[in-house]
Amino acid sequence: MKKSILALLIFVSVSVSAFAAGWDGVKEHTLDNGLKVLLLEEHKAPVATFQIWYRVGSRNEKPGNTGMSHLLEHMMFKGAKKYGPKSFSQTVQKNGGNDNAFTSKDYTAYFETFSSDRIWLSLDIESDRMRGLLLDPKEFLSERDVVKEERRLNHEDDPESAMFEKMMEVSFLNHPYRIPTIGWMNDLTNMKVEDFKAYYDTYYIPNNATIVVVGDFDSEKMLPEIKKYFGGIPKGPEPPKMTVVEPEQKGERRLNLKKEAELPVVVAGYHVPDLEDEDSYPLAVLELILSGGKSSRLYKTLIYEKQIALYAGGDYSMVSTDPNMFYLYAGAMPGKPIDEVEKALYAEIDRFKVEPVAGKELTKAKNQIESSFIMGQDSNFNRAMLLGQYESVASWKLLDRYVDGIRKVTAEDVMKVAKRYFTEDNRTVGVLVPVKEEVKK
């Protein structure tokens, strides 16, 4: 057993050194039009990933225009000047690649993965739709209906999703993190193609984007090609800055959502700092100890020992532009009162305030986080994802701090953040109350 542990520690140490060298290999460039380029060569396999990240998401939306970032992601596949309707994904697939996109509160990203000799296609495709999107009114209306149906199915008709959406509304009074990425139904219904085009023109510009390429390519050849395809796209006016600051919460907020559902659910959210704050590291460790798998405290206590919950966990949105939320949640076991489940959640979080985390438990959590972070970067896509995420919300160079930040976390650090952030006055609680038929006002 001791040999196995020693071997694991040696492996992790070697892996970290190799991984750190990998980040040192990132080559950063900024074109004259403001487009940021991050290149990382990795020649283990003849494939490469191309990603383009726009610094726009629901965080940038205002009341009345919510859902624009997500709908724009859909429209980016509906044709541009060179690659017309339906030809985008067909072109990618015919050349043996795959593609997709996603929208978050802080950014929108598009990506393709090709064999090394075909990665150049990404430059042609993405430069075409950066400024050449067609925005056909008929396609716009059709895709708007698709998104409205997606909202109905995945948000309004899903009781847990509906409750979480309401939780975000109540957790944030001013900050646009309260806006669901998919948007509000009324805003989607009233959205006009003219407003949509103005939004596209504001945010889909080279000086609001980052290109990330990771894989089997030659940087000395890739950079001139990127300049050829993207360098001629004019720099746009700087997009408006999002300056809203969420005021400090000074009292618990609660909501009950009555919805057709099988069992009650409770969610408790706490305001916590973002990626650049040093407290993010002990919060990440606390989250894993609290909810990281079947050996976590929540699972052992609520599910295995007390048998009052069907599931329980936590979530910490560490990689965000602004301070976000740390959530605890649990679904009640049939016949168990939800207030008992809620009290059990608080009891577990309060343990961190009065009992220092034991050495073995702390070391295990830090090793799991470290090894997961390292081994998760075995693919070009995952490494590109991290570069894009970090650069979009702060700076990719913060990746160099992550492993050391986790390693330095002490039991005292965990206790400190538990006392600082997990207070009743900083808490928003949502309870899903099952009803036989949905209550309509």
Beta strands, then each sheet from edge to edge (+ up, - down):
strand 1: 27-30
strand 2: 36-41
strand 3: 47-54
strand 4: 98-103
strand 5: 108-115
strand 6: 209-215
strand 7: 253-260
strand 8: 265-272
strand 9: 309-316
strand 10: 324-332
strand 11: 427-435
sheet 1: 1+ 2- 6- 3+ 5- 4+
sheet 2: 7+ 11+ 8- 10+ 9-
end
